[in-house]
Amino acid sequence: MTTVADRSVPEVDAIRHHYEVSNDFYRLLLGPTMMYSGGYWEEGEGLTQALDEAQERKLDRFVELAGAAGAGRVLDIGCGWGTMLNRATSVHGVREGVGLTLSRTQERFVASLDNPRITARVESWEDHVADEPYDAAFCINALEHFVSSELPPRERAKKFRVFFQKVAANLRPGARLVLHTMTAEALPMNRRLLDDLKFLQRSEFENCHIPHLHELTGGAEGLFDVVEIVNERESFAVACRAWLELLAARRDEAVALEGEEVVARFERYLDIFAYTLEDRFFNNFRITVARR
């Protein structure tokens, strides 16, 4: 089901610029799990050798936090390649999963999984209206794409409020949302960091706003009760380093698939995210909230 027209809208264009690189390229970069966020490694595990297991542990923990095991219907906002929904339905007994994405290549990939319990829709979170309330929802490192960096602070706060209002309207009372998102801290700038942040804004994630924690807590106030907030910046930094290793090992294949310019873009942006997380400029919060 496709409800987002192929029109030129800044946030749609920015998302498609990054996520409509071929699925074969992303499979090479991310590994079989096709999960594009931090994972949960255990002590002594290899960075790339345990990547898939680390991602699956994270997804299992998210299902647990959401109380979604055996649930009727769950929603994944910014569902990527369907990994969360595929695991929730095939391992944890969820009856039906609905994923929202603006990427047409991701929608096709989810369809290729041939899992009748999950559906991906090319549809904005702003347009989604549930046929019946969901029992749980996830938004895993997608919120960073939902609010334009060109908006003034007050308008950004309003947009985050709308996001939480829309999610609340699609959940039954008491249902949980597990949100994984980067946030930015106001730290002293240096020339390298300034140049790298300009690269992210101009070349890779144009107009995308990485939120501040207070924007999220303010947006959720009165709609959700906070269950927990955990900073998992290290797990995302480790994932970025793992993806860089996988890309380096198969760089010639990656260039053959997408060209030198795309590969160089990914190498630079992954390194930027790795070191900015390690240096605590960015956070990566796991936020669990329950609808009032």
N, C-alpha and C positions, 0 to 999 in steps of 0.2 A: 504494500500500500504506500503510494507516494503522494504526499500532500504539500511538499515544499517545491514550489515552482523553480525552474532553472533561471531565476532572475538574478541580477547582480545586486546582492545585498552584502555590505561589508563583512558582517560576521559569518555569513555563509561562504563567501569567497575565501576568507581567511582560513576557515576550517577545511574547506576542500583543497586549498593550496597545500596543506600539510598532510591531510588524511587520504587524499585521493592519489597518492603515490601507490604503485601497484601492490596488491596483496602478496605477490611473490616476494617483493622487496621487504615488506613488513615481516613475512614469515622468516626470512633470512636474518633480519635484525632482532626479532623478539623471541624466536624459537617456537616450538610447537604450540605452546599455550596461547600465543598471540595476546598477551596481557601487557598493557602499556602503562604500568605503574609499579610502585615499589613492591618488593616481595619480602617474605619472612624467612631469612636464612637461619640455620642453626649453627652453633659454634663448630668450626673445623670444616664446614662444607665449602666446596669449590665455587667460585664466583659464577662461572658459566655451567659447570657440571650439575649444579643443583638449582639452576634457574627455574625450571619447570616446577620442581617440588616446592620451591619458595613461593612461587605464585599460587600454587594450589593451596598451600597452608593459609595464605592470606585470604583467599576466597572462602575457604571453610570457616575461618574466623569471622568473616563478614556475615556469612549466613547465620552463624551462631549469634552474633550481636544483634542482627535484625530479627531474631526469632522466626526465621523463614523456613526452617526445615519442616517439610510436610505441608507448607502453606498452599493455599489455593492459587493465588495470583500475585506475582511480584513485577515491579517495574524497574528497569535500568535506564537511567537518564544519561545519554551519552554512552551507549552500550558498546562502542568499539566493535570488535569482531565476534561478540556474543559469548565470550568466554565465561563471564559471570553467570549468565542465564543458562548456558549449556551445562555448567557444573551444578547449578542449583536444581535443575530439573532431572539430570541424569544420575546425580549422586545423592542429593538431599531431598528428593521426593516432592519438589515443588510441581504442582500440576500444570501451571501455565506461566510463561515469562514473556513480557513485552519489552522490547528495547527501542529506544529513540536515538536516531543518529541523523546527521545532515550529510553524511558521506554515502554516496551511491555505491562505491566499491565495498564499503563495509556491509551495506545491506545485502549485496550479492554474496559476500562471503558467508554471512549468517545463514542465508538461504541454502548455501552449498553444504552446510553442516547436516542437513536433512534430519533435523530434530523437530518433529511435529508439535512439540510442546512450546517452542519459542517462535516469536515473530519479531522481525526488525522492521521499523517504519522510518522512512525518510521524513521526519517530522520534528519540528521544533518543540521543545518543552512548553513554550508559550501557547502552542496550539493544541496540545494534547488534552483531551477530555476522556476520562475512563468510562467504559460502559458500565462498570460496577467498581466499587472501591478496591484498591489493592491492599494486600495484607502486609506488604513490606516494599521498600524502595531502596535503590542504590544509586549513587552518583560518584563514580570513581575517576578522579582527575579529569573531569570534564567541565566543572563549574568555571574554571579559569577562562573558558571560551565564551561564556554566556553574557558578559557585560563589557561594553566598549570602554577602552581606556580614554576615549575622547570625551566621555561624559564628565561633567563636573561632579565633585564628591557627593553632593546632595542627590543628584540624579542617579548616581551609581547605587547609593543606599536604597533609593526607591526601587531600582531594578532587582536588587537582591531581595527586598521585601516581597516583590511580586513573585520571584522564584519560590520562596518558601510558602507563600499563599497558594500558588498553583499546586505544589507538591501536597500540601495539607488537604486541599480540596479533592485530591485523587486518592487519599489514604483513608482507611477506616479509623475511627477513634482508637488510640492506643497503638496503632501500627508504627513501626520504626523506620526511620531513614538513616542509612549509613552513608556518610559523605566523606570522601577522601579528596582533599584539595590542598594545593600549595597556597601559602600566604606570604606576603612580603613584609619585611621589617625595615625600619628606617635606620640604616647603618651608614657610617661615613663612606663616601664615594672615593674611588681612585680612578685613574685614567682607564685602566684595563676594564674595570667593572662597568664604567659608563659606556665604553665602546661596545661591550658585550650586550648590555641591556638595549642599546640602540639597535644592534643587530637583531635581537629577538623581536623587537617591535616592528622593525622595518622589513625584515627578510623572512621571518619564520612564523611569527604569531602576531600579524598586524592587527592593531586595534584591540587585542585581547588584554584584559585587566586581571592581573593576579591580585586577589582580594586581600584586605586586611582582616584580621580575626574579628575586630569589633564590627565590621560590616556584616559578617555572618551572624554573630550573636544578636545584633540588633534586628536583622532581618527575620530571625526565627522567634524573637521574643513574643510571648503571648500565643503563639501557634503551636510550639513544640516545647516539651520539657527536655532539658539536656541530661542525657544518660552518662556520657563520658566525652572527654576531649583529650586525645593523646597525640603528641608530636612525634611523627615517624620520619623525620627528615633523613635519618641515616639509611633507612631501608630503601628510600627512593634514590639516594645518591649511589648506593651499592648497585641498584638495578641499572642506573645509567652507565656505570663502569662496566657492568656485564654486557650490556648492549654494545658498547664501544669495542669490547674484546671480540664479540661475535662478528661485528662489522669488519674489524681489522682482519680477522681470519679469512673472510670471504669477500674481501673488498673488490677483487676483480669481477666476481659474479655480480656484485651490487652495481658496479659501474656499467657492466653490460646490460643490466636491467633498466637502469634509470639515468645513467650518465654521470660524469664527474661532478657536475655542478650540484646535483641533488645529494650525492654522497658526501661531498665536502660540507654542504649545509647541515646535514644530519650530524656529522662528526663534530662540527663546531657547536651546535646547539646542545648536544648531549654533554659535551665537556663543560659548557657554561652551566648547565643545570647541576652537574655533579659537583663542581667546585663551589657554586653559590649555596648549595645545600650543606656541603661540608663546612663552609665558612659562616654558616648561619645567617646568610642574607635572606634566603628563602626558608620557610618551614614547609612541612607536609603533614597536615593535621588529619587524623581520623576522628570524625565527629559523629557520635551516635545520638540521635534525638528521637523522641516519641511524640506522636501527634496527640494534642490535647482533645 
